[in-house]
Amino acid sequence: FRFGQQLNLLSQIRGPLYLEALLVEKNEEESAFRIYRGLTGPRAIYGAKVVAASKQSHVTAGAGTVAELIEGDHPAAVAYLRRRFGDMLRATTDSEALAGQRTLTQDGMIVQSGEYDRKKPVAKGYLKIGGGDDSQKESLSGEIAQLKEKVTRLKLEQEQIKNLSGILSNISNESLKYILEACDEMHSARSTVTSLKQRLSNSADAEYIRLGELEQEWKKKALELKPMVDQLLIDIGRAEEKQEQCVLQEASATLKWNQTVSLAEAAVAVKEYDRNYASEQWDLLLEKYEDQYKAMLEHCLRQKVSAENAMMSAIKRGSAELGTFKEKYHEQGVVNQDNWIADRDWMSDLLKRLRDTELSEFEAQMNDAFKTSQETFRADVAIALSNNIEHLNKSMERLNHVLRTCPVFSNGERYRFHRTVRPQLKRLLNFIQDIAVHGPSEDLFGGAGEMPEEFRQLLDDKVAPGAAGVQSPLDDYREFFEFDIEILREDSLTKTSNVIGSLSKRLGTGSGGEHRAPLYVIAGAALASAYRLDSGNKDGLRLILLDEAFNKMDTANIVATMRYLEQLGLQIFMASPGDNLGTLTAFLHRYYDILRDVENSAMMIQGHDVSEVDREMFRSDLVEFNEDLVTQELLAIRSSKTVVESEADA
């Protein structure tokens, strides 16, 4: 045990701490506590005791105790050590050591509180107390030499550090502090290793050798146990993974359970839920499957699919019937296959309203009114409709005759008005025609037969809400038909025509002329019908007004269209670009040139009369009026070709 007066030795201790306690005087006690507590990081010291001299009092050692052996020239140090050993007795033999409560033998055996312990004796060279013998002096001399060598080495390192300081000048203070602390810690560790090696080499006791052997033995055993440990770690990992899976499965099952409970509660809360029926089905399931819940679930799922299919079939069938009902009776509302309950409630409400209105009591009057309407239709309306349809037939025949006799349009095309009876009105139209043939009444010689159901449907449509402006075949005979214009192509040799399409399908394709020519045909037919023109009636106003007439149409279409309008008996008044003047002059009686003076912002109109001679002259160059022109041109080409070949042979 060594006593020292230099308190700053605490900050210089490195490696294993040999210092048991440091005694400080009263005036240095507070500074010692502050310095000891302020040592942090690699400079921190633990386990060293600082003894306050002012706290020690005189202790009298008992006879035969270890404390009796302690002597010294510092009363506080002697008092501290004697109090530490207290009443521990000295012992030599085993019986003496075991006889006392607290005993200590010379070789380090300690008996106290019923426990046996053994302290390792300290070599003489490492004694801290006592002015020693030769061995201690030699040890201290060796330590001094080592310290001097260390000082020399540190000076060299200091020079190296000084050289490096310039390089490290760019490093921040915090980084530099961290590097220095790491270096101090490294040097401390190296010193500790060196000191331990030196002490072990000096002592070289059997205990160290034995510990080395034990270390090798346990290393070998550890290597033998390593595969088992690795396998256990793998098993632990698998078990932990299995545990995580089980936890996830538990959470999933809990979630499904909560969802199932919610679905069950929602199903029971539905207005259509039949508690008695559900209870009966549950009893049947328990009777059939008992506790086989999986089989019970599969059975329920099959029943669910079957029930859903039957439900969807019933919904579709009911929705179709409901849609037919709404269409037939013009009821408002949308058929919704996804909400048949709403449709059912709507129908129930409708039936209630119908019963409340007492309309069923007027059924007899309604039947009488319908019977009267049938008789009126037979006696009056059907005959008028038949006459109008007959007039329509004649008008279309005349229009088609005009189209057959006028020149062909571009690409050898001709047009023909065509109509088809609407399928849903075919029976009623046949009935009207039968009335025209057989008369309105039934007799021994037959008649038109029973009134078709389509008549009632037309009456219902007529009185339906919001149908006031809708045209009905009962109002306009043309509603019995779908009208279109057939497009035919005429063979230039045989003059036969074949249907190649219809105007309704051509719209959207074709050139500008192919679009416009049929439209002029339609406009001419409409005005001819409005003016009631026929082959024997061409009096009165028959005017047709055309703006930008025949724009972007070729000569063939222009000539064919003008011939068609003339044969209908229409009087043509048109405004047309000057490009078509050469072709149109073959039909004009008078035309006007309209000139604009840009500088004077004035318009000048100059009229021109076209005589019959002029018209014939312009027509003489048109193939549509002179078919021989083509033949003559072909003969001229052949004659010219023959002359050229003869000259070539010569």
C-alpha positions in Angstrom: 0.0 0.0 0.0 1.4 3.3 -1.0 0.5 6.8 0.3 1.1 9.8 -1.9 0.6 13.5 -1.7 0.4 14.4 -5.4 -3.3 14.4 -6.2 -2.9 14.7 -10.0 -1.5 11.2 -10.2 -5.1 10.0 -10.6 -5.2 11.4 -14.1 -2.0 9.6 -15.1 -2.9 6.0 -14.2 -3.3 3.7 -17.2 -4.0 -0.1 -17.3 -4.8 -2.2 -14.3 -5.2 -0.2 -11.2 -2.8 -1.2 -8.4 -3.7 1.7 -6.2 -6.0 0.6 -3.3 -6.6 4.1 -1.8 -5.3 7.6 -2.0 -5.1 9.5 1.2 -5.7 13.3 0.9 -5.5 15.9 3.6 -8.5 18.0 4.7 -7.7 21.0 2.6 -7.5 18.9 -0.6 -10.6 16.7 0.0 -13.0 18.8 -2.1 -10.5 19.2 -4.9 -9.8 15.5 -5.0 -13.6 14.7 -5.2 -14.0 17.3 -8.0 -11.1 16.0 -10.0 -12.0 12.3 -9.6 -15.6 13.0 -10.7 -14.4 15.1 -13.6 -12.4 12.3 -15.3 -14.5 11.1 -18.3 -14.1 9.1 -21.5 -10.8 7.2 -21.8 -9.4 9.2 -18.8 -12.0 7.9 -16.4 -10.9 5.8 -13.5 -13.1 3.4 -11.6 -12.6 1.5 -8.4 -9.8 3.7 -6.9 -10.6 4.8 -3.4 -9.9 8.4 -2.2 -9.6 8.5 1.6 -10.4 11.7 3.5 -7.9 12.2 6.3 -10.3 14.4 8.3 -12.8 11.5 8.6 -10.4 9.0 10.1 -10.2 8.5 13.9 -7.7 6.5 16.1 -8.4 2.7 16.1 -6.9 0.4 18.7 -6.0 -3.1 17.3 -6.8 -6.2 19.3 -4.3 -8.8 20.2 -3.8 -11.4 17.5 -5.7 -9.4 14.8 -4.4 -8.6 11.4 -4.9 -4.9 12.2 -2.2 -5.3 14.9 0.4 -5.8 12.2 -0.3 -2.4 10.6 2.1 0.4 11.5 3.0 3.7 10.0 4.0 7.3 10.5 0.6 8.7 9.3 -2.1 8.3 12.0 -5.0 8.7 9.5 -3.6 6.1 7.1 -3.0 3.6 10.0 -6.5 4.2 11.4 -8.1 3.7 8.0 -6.4 0.4 7.3 -7.0 -1.0 10.9 -10.7 -0.2 10.6 -10.8 -2.0 7.2 -9.4 -5.2 8.7 -11.3 -4.7 12.0 -11.5 -7.8 14.2 -10.0 -10.3 11.6 -7.7 -12.7 13.4 -4.4 -14.1 12.2 -4.3 -17.8 11.7 -1.6 -20.4 10.8 -3.2 -23.8 10.9 -6.5 -25.0 9.4 -8.0 -25.4 12.8 -7.2 -21.9 13.8 -8.5 -20.5 10.6 -11.8 -22.4 10.9 -12.2 -21.7 14.6 -12.8 -17.9 14.3 -15.6 -15.8 12.9 -13.1 -13.8 10.6 -9.6 -15.2 10.1 -6.7 -14.6 7.5 -3.8 -17.0 6.9 -0.4 -16.0 5.6 -1.1 -17.7 2.2 -4.3 -15.7 1.6 -7.1 -17.9 2.9 -10.0 -15.8 4.4 -12.8 -17.2 6.5 -15.8 -14.9 7.2 -19.6 -15.3 7.5 -19.3 -19.0 6.9 -17.5 -18.5 3.6 -14.0 -19.5 2.4 -12.2 -17.2 0.1 -8.6 -17.0 -1.1 -6.6 -13.9 -2.1 -3.6 -14.1 -4.5 -0.4 -13.1 -2.7 1.4 -10.1 -4.3 5.0 -10.5 -5.5 7.6 -8.5 -3.6 8.4 -6.4 -6.6 4.8 -5.1 -6.6 4.4 -4.3 -3.0 3.1 -0.8 -2.5 4.0 -0.5 1.2 7.3 -0.8 2.9 10.8 0.3 1.9 11.8 -2.7 0.3 14.3 -5.2 -0.3 16.7 -5.7 -3.2 14.1 -7.4 -5.4 11.8 -4.4 -5.1 14.6 -2.0 -5.9 15.5 -4.0 -9.0 11.9 -4.0 -10.0 11.6 -0.3 -9.6 14.9 0.3 -11.5 13.5 -1.8 -14.4 10.3 0.2 -14.3 12.3 3.5 -14.4 14.3 2.3 -17.4 11.1 1.4 -19.2 9.6 4.8 -18.4 12.7 6.6 -19.7 12.6 4.5 -22.9 8.9 5.4 -23.2 9.7 9.1 -22.7 12.2 8.9 -25.6 9.7 7.1 -27.8 7.0 9.6 -26.9 9.3 12.5 -27.8 9.8 11.0 -31.3 6.1 10.6 -31.6 5.7 14.2 -30.5 7.9 15.3 -33.4 5.8 13.2 -35.8 2.6 14.6 -34.3 4.0 18.1 -34.7 4.7 17.4 -38.4 1.2 16.0 -38.8 -0.4 19.0 -37.1 0.1 21.1 -40.2 -1.6 18.5 -42.3 -4.5 18.2 -39.8 -5.0 22.0 -39.5 -8.0 21.8 -41.9 -9.7 19.3 -39.7 -12.4 20.8 -37.4 -11.8 21.0 -33.6 -14.5 18.5 -32.9 -13.1 15.9 -35.3 -9.6 16.5 -34.0 -10.7 16.0 -30.5 -12.4 12.8 -31.4 -9.2 11.5 -33.1 -7.0 12.4 -30.1 -9.3 10.7 -27.7 -9.3 7.6 -29.9 -5.5 7.7 -30.0 -5.3 8.0 -26.2 -7.6 5.1 -25.8 -5.5 3.0 -28.3 -2.2 3.9 -26.4 -3.9 3.0 -23.1 -4.9 -0.4 -24.4 -1.4 -1.1 -25.8 0.1 -0.1 -22.4 -2.3 -2.3 -20.6 -1.4 -5.3 -22.8 2.3 -4.7 -22.4 2.0 -4.4 -18.6 -0.1 -7.6 -18.4 2.4 -9.5 -20.5 5.3 -8.3 -18.3 3.5 -9.3 -15.1 2.6 -12.6 -16.5 6.2 -13.3 -17.7 7.6 -12.3 -14.3 5.1 -14.3 -12.3 4.8 -17.3 -14.7 2.8 -19.1 -12.1 1.1 -22.4 -12.5 -2.3 -20.8 -12.2 -1.9 -18.8 -15.5 -0.7 -22.0 -17.2 -3.7 -23.9 -15.9 -6.0 -21.1 -17.0 -4.5 -21.3 -20.5 -5.1 -25.0 -20.6 -8.6 -24.5 -19.5 -9.1 -21.9 -22.2 -7.9 -24.3 -24.9 -10.1 -27.0 -23.5 -13.2 -24.8 -23.5 -12.4 -23.5 -26.9 -12.3 -27.1 -28.2 -15.6 -27.8 -26.4 -17.1 -24.6 -27.9 -16.1 -25.8 -31.4 -17.8 -29.1 -30.7 -20.9 -27.4 -29.4 -21.0 -24.8 -32.3 -23.0 -27.0 -34.8 -25.5 -27.7 -32.0 -25.7 -24.0 -31.2 -26.1 -23.1 -34.9 -28.9 -25.7 -35.3 -30.6 -24.3 -32.2 -30.3 -20.8 -33.6 -31.9 -22.0 -36.8 -34.7 -23.7 -34.9 -35.2 -20.6 -32.8 -35.5 -18.5 -36.1 -38.0 -21.0 -37.5 -40.0 -21.0 -34.3 -40.0 -17.1 -34.2 -41.1 -17.1 -37.9 -43.8 -19.6 -37.1 -44.9 -17.5 -34.2 -45.2 -14.4 -36.4 -47.2 -16.4 -38.9 -49.5 -17.6 -36.1 -49.9 -14.1 -34.8 -50.8 -12.9 -38.4 -53.2 -15.8 -38.8 -54.8 -15.0 -35.5 -55.2 -11.4 -36.5 -56.7 -12.4 -39.8 -59.0 -14.9 -38.2 -60.1 -12.2 -35.7 -60.8 -9.8 -38.5 -62.8 -12.4 -40.5 -64.7 -13.2 -37.3 -65.6 -9.6 -36.8 -66.6 -9.2 -40.4 -68.7 -12.3 -40.3 -70.4 -11.1 -37.1 -71.1 -7.7 -38.9 -72.5 -9.5 -42.0 -74.7 -11.7 -39.8 -76.0 -8.7 -37.9 -76.6 -6.9 -41.2 -78.4 -9.9 -42.7 -80.7 -10.2 -39.7 -81.5 -6.5 -39.9 -82.8 -6.7 -43.5 -86.5 -6.1 -43.7 -87.0 -9.3 -45.8 -85.3 -11.5 -43.2 -87.6 -14.3 -42.1 -86.5 -15.4 -38.6 -88.8 -18.5 -38.6 -87.5 -19.7 -41.9 -83.9 -19.2 -40.9 -84.5 -21.1 -37.7 -86.0 -24.0 -39.6 -83.1 -24.2 -42.0 -80.6 -24.1 -39.1 -82.3 -27.0 -37.5 -82.2 -29.0 -40.7 -78.4 -28.2 -41.1 -77.7 -29.4 -37.5 -79.7 -32.5 -38.0 -77.9 -33.4 -41.3 -74.3 -32.3 -40.5 -74.2 -32.0 -36.6 -70.8 -30.5 -35.9 -69.3 -30.9 -39.4 -69.1 -27.2 -39.9 -66.9 -27.4 -43.0 -69.4 -29.6 -44.8 -72.2 -27.4 -43.6 -70.4 -24.3 -45.0 -70.0 -26.0 -48.4 -73.7 -27.0 -48.5 -74.7 -23.4 -47.6 -72.4 -22.0 -50.3 -73.9 -24.3 -52.9 -77.4 -23.3 -51.8 -76.3 -19.7 -52.0 -75.1 -20.0 -55.6 -78.3 -21.8 -56.5 -80.5 -19.2 -54.8 -78.6 -16.3 -56.4 -79.0 -17.8 -59.8 -82.7 -18.3 -59.2 -83.0 -14.8 -57.8 -81.1 -13.3 -60.8 -83.4 -15.2 -63.2 -86.5 -14.0 -61.4 -85.1 -10.5 -61.3 -84.4 -10.5 -65.1 -87.8 -12.0 -65.8 -89.6 -9.6 -63.6 -87.6 -6.6 -64.9 -88.4 -7.6 -68.4 -92.1 -7.8 -67.6 -91.9 -4.5 -65.7 -90.1 -2.9 -68.6 -92.8 -4.1 -71.0 -95.5 -2.8 -68.7 -93.8 0.6 -68.4 -93.3 0.9 -72.1 -96.8 -0.2 -72.9 -98.5 2.1 -70.4 -95.9 4.9 -70.6 -95.1 4.9 -67.0 -92.2 7.0 -65.8 -89.3 5.4 -64.0 -86.2 3.4 -64.9 -86.0 -0.4 -64.7 -83.2 -1.2 -62.3 -82.1 -4.8 -62.2 -79.8 -4.1 -59.3 -82.6 -2.9 -57.1 -85.6 -5.1 -57.6 -86.9 -4.2 -54.2 -87.3 -0.5 -55.3 -89.2 -1.7 -58.4 -91.4 -3.9 -56.3 -92.2 -1.0 -53.9 -92.9 1.2 -57.0 -95.3 -1.4 -58.4 -97.1 -1.8 -55.0 -97.5 2.0 -54.8 -98.8 2.2 -58.3 -101.4 -0.6 -57.6 -102.5 1.3 -54.5 -102.9 4.5 -56.4 -104.9 2.8 -59.1 -107.2 1.2 -56.6 -107.6 4.6 -54.8 -108.5 6.3 -58.1 -111.4 3.8 -58.7 -110.5 3.7 -62.4 -111.5 0.0 -62.5 -115.2 1.1 -62.1 -114.9 2.9 -65.5 -113.8 -0.2 -67.4 -117.2 -0.7 -69.1 -117.3 2.9 -70.3 -113.7 2.5 -71.6 -114.6 -0.6 -73.5 -117.6 1.1 -75.1 -115.4 4.0 -76.1 -112.8 1.7 -77.6 -115.6 -0.1 -79.6 -116.8 3.2 -80.9 -113.3 4.2 -82.0 -113.0 0.9 -83.8 -116.2 1.5 -85.7 -115.2 5.0 -86.5 -111.8 3.8 -87.8 -113.4 1.2 -90.0 -116.0 3.5 -91.5 -114.0 6.7 -91.9 -110.3 6.7 -90.9 -109.2 3.5 -92.6 -110.8 4.6 -96.0 -109.0 8.0 -95.8 -105.7 6.4 -94.9 -106.1 3.9 -97.8 -106.8 6.8 -100.3 -103.7 8.7 -99.0 -101.5 5.6 -99.4 -102.8 5.1 -102.9 -101.9 8.7 -103.7 -98.4 8.1 -102.2 -98.0 5.1 -104.5 -98.8 7.2 -107.6 -96.5 10.0 -106.5 -93.6 7.7 -106.0 -94.3 5.9 -109.3 -94.2 9.3 -111.1 -91.0 10.4 -109.3 -89.3 7.1 -110.1 -90.4 7.4 -113.7 -88.8 10.8 -114.0 -85.6 9.4 -112.4 -85.6 6.5 -114.9 -85.9 8.8 -117.9 -83.5 11.5 -116.9 -79.8 11.1 -117.8 -77.6 9.0 -115.5 -75.7 10.7 -112.7 -71.9 10.4 -112.2 -70.4 6.9 -112.2 -73.4 5.7 -114.1 -75.6 6.0 -111.1 -79.4 6.3 -110.9 -81.7 6.8 -108.0 -85.0 5.3 -107.0 -87.4 6.2 -104.2 -88.1 3.2 -102.0 -90.2 2.6 -98.9 -90.7 -0.3 -96.5 -93.5 -0.9 -94.1 -92.5 -0.7 -90.4 -92.7 -4.2 -89.0 -94.8 -3.3 -86.0 -97.4 -1.6 -88.2 -97.6 -4.2 -91.0 -100.7 -6.0 -89.6 -102.6 -2.7 -89.2 -101.7 -1.6 -92.8 -102.9 -4.9 -94.2 -106.1 -4.4 -92.2 -106.6 -0.9 -93.8 -106.0 -2.3 -97.3 -108.5 -5.1 -96.6 -111.1 -2.5 -95.6 -110.5 -0.7 -98.9 -111.2 -4.0 -100.7 -113.9 -5.6 -98.6 -115.6 -2.5 -97.1 -115.8 -1.6 -93.4 -118.7 -4.0 -92.4 -118.7 -7.8 -91.9 -121.3 -9.7 -94.0 -121.9 -13.2 -95.4 -119.3 -12.6 -98.0 -116.6 -11.8 -95.5 -114.8 -8.7 -94.5 -111.5 -7.2 -93.3 -111.5 -9.3 -90.1 -110.8 -8.4 -86.5 -109.2 -5.1 -85.5 -105.4 -5.7 -84.9 -104.0 -5.1 -81.5 -101.7 -2.5 -83.0 -104.7 -0.2 -83.2 -105.1 -0.2 -79.4 -101.4 0.4 -79.0 -101.6 3.4 -81.2 -104.5 4.8 -79.2 -102.6 4.2 -76.0 -99.6 6.0 -77.4 -101.8 8.9 -78.5 -103.2 9.5 -75.0 -99.9 8.8 -73.1 -98.5 11.7 -71.0 -96.0 13.8 -73.0 -97.0 12.3 -76.4 -99.0 15.3 -77.7 -96.4 16.3 -80.3 -95.5 12.7 -81.4 -96.7 11.9 -84.9 -98.8 8.8 -85.2 -99.8 6.7 -88.3 -103.4 7.6 -87.4 -102.5 11.3 -88.0 -100.0 10.9 -90.9 -100.2 7.9 -93.3 -96.5 8.3 -94.1 -95.6 7.1 -90.5 -96.4 3.6 -91.7 -93.2 3.5 -93.8 -89.5 4.0 -93.6 -88.3 6.0 -96.7 -85.0 5.7 -98.4 -83.4 6.3 -101.9 -81.9 3.2 -103.6 -78.7 3.8 -105.6 -78.5 1.8 -108.8 -75.7 1.5 -111.3 -76.6 1.3 -115.0 -74.6 -0.8 -117.4 -73.5 1.4 -120.3 -74.1 -1.4 -122.8 -77.2 -3.3 -121.7 -78.8 -0.3 -119.9 -79.8 -2.6 -117.1 -79.6 -1.3 -113.5 -78.6 -3.1 -110.3 -79.0 -1.9 -106.8 -75.6 -1.1 -105.2 -76.7 0.5 -102.0 -78.9 3.1 -100.4 -78.5 6.8 -99.5 -78.9 6.2 -95.8 -75.8 4.0 -95.8 -73.8 6.3 -98.1 -74.0 9.4 -96.0 -70.7 9.9 -94.4 -68.7 8.5 -97.3 -68.3 9.3 -101.0 -67.4 12.5 -102.8 -69.2 15.9 -102.5 -71.1 15.3 -105.8 -72.2 11.8 -104.7 -73.6 13.4 -101.5 -75.3 16.4 -103.1 -77.0 14.8 -106.1 -79.4 12.6 -104.1 -80.2 15.6 -101.8 -81.4 17.6 -104.8 -83.5 14.5 -105.8 -85.1 14.5 -102.3 -85.7 18.3 -102.4 -87.3 18.2 -105.8 -89.6 15.3 -104.8 -90.6 17.1 -101.6 -91.6 20.3 -103.5 -93.3 18.4 -106.2 -95.4 16.7 -103.6 -96.1 20.0 -101.8 -97.1 21.6 -105.1 -99.2 18.5 -106.0 -97.5 18.3 -109.4 -98.4 15.5 -111.7 -98.1 14.8 -115.4 -101.4 16.7 -116.1 -101.0 19.6 -113.6 -98.2 22.1 -114.0 -100.1 25.3 -113.3 -99.4 27.8 -110.6 -96.3 28.6 -108.6 -93.7 25.8 -108.8 -90.7 27.7 -107.6 -87.5 26.0 -106.1 -84.8 28.2 -104.7 -81.2 27.0 -104.7 -78.2 28.8 -103.1 -74.7 27.9 -104.3 -76.4 25.5 -106.7 -74.4 22.5 -107.9 -71.2 23.7 -106.2 -68.4 21.1 -106.5 -70.6 18.9 -108.7 -69.4 17.5 -112.0 -71.2 18.0 -115.4 -72.9 14.6 -115.4 -74.5 15.3 -112.0 -75.5 18.9 -112.9 -77.1 17.9 -116.2 -78.9 14.9 -114.6 -80.2 17.0 -111.7 -81.5 19.8 -114.0 -83.2 17.4 -116.3 -84.8 15.8 -113.2 -86.1 19.1 -111.8 -87.4 20.2 -115.2 -89.3 17.0 -115.8 -90.9 17.4 -112.4 -92.2 20.7 -113.6 -90.4 22.9 -111.1 -89.4 26.5 -111.8 -85.7 26.9 -110.8 -84.4 30.1 -109.3 -80.8 29.7 -108.2 -77.5 31.4 -107.3 -74.5 29.5 -108.5 -70.7 30.1 -109.0 -69.6 31.2 -112.4 -67.6 27.9 -112.9 -70.8 26.1 -113.8 -72.2 28.7 -116.3 -71.1 26.8 -119.4 -73.1 23.8 -118.3 -76.1 25.6 -116.8 -76.6 27.8 -119.9 -78.1 24.8 -121.6 -81.1 25.2 -119.2 -81.3 28.9 -118.3 -83.8 31.4 -119.7 -82.1 34.4 -118.1 -79.1 34.9 -115.8 -77.4 37.9 -114.1 -73.7 38.6 -113.6 -73.1 40.3 -110.3 -69.9 42.3 -110.2 -68.4 44.2 -107.2 -66.4 47.4 -107.4 -64.1 47.2 -104.4 -62.8 50.7 -104.7 -66.2 52.4 -104.9 -68.0 49.8 -102.6 -70.6 49.3 -105.3 -72.4 46.4 -106.9 -73.1 46.1 -110.6 -75.7 43.7 -112.0 -75.8 42.8 -115.7 -78.7 40.6 -117.0 -78.5 38.2 -120.0 -81.3 36.5 -121.8 -80.7 33.0 -123.2 -82.8 32.1 -126.2 -84.0 28.7 -127.2 -81.3 28.7 -130.0 -78.6 29.4 -127.4 -79.8 26.7 -125.1 -79.8 24.2 -128.0 -76.3 25.2 -129.0 -75.0 24.6 -125.5 -76.9 21.3 -125.3 -75.3 20.1 -128.5 -72.0 19.7 -126.7 -73.5 17.6 -123.9 -73.5 13.8 -124.2 -76.7 13.7 -122.0 -78.6 15.3 -124.9 -76.7 13.8 -127.8 -75.6 10.2 -127.3 -74.2 10.1 -130.8 -71.4 12.4 -129.7 -69.6 9.5 -128.1 -70.0 7.3 -131.2 -68.7 10.1 -133.4 -65.7 10.7 -131.2 -64.8 7.0 -131.2 -65.0 6.9 -135.0 -62.8 10.0 -135.2 -60.2 8.5 -132.9 -60.2 5.2 -134.9 -59.9 7.1 -138.3 -57.0 9.2 -137.0 -55.3 6.1 -135.7 -55.7 4.3 -139.1 -54.1 7.3 -140.9 -51.1 7.4 -138.5 -50.5 3.6 -138.9 -50.7 4.0 -142.8 -48.1 6.8 -142.8 -45.9 4.7 -140.5 -46.0 1.7 -142.9 -45.2 4.0 -145.8 
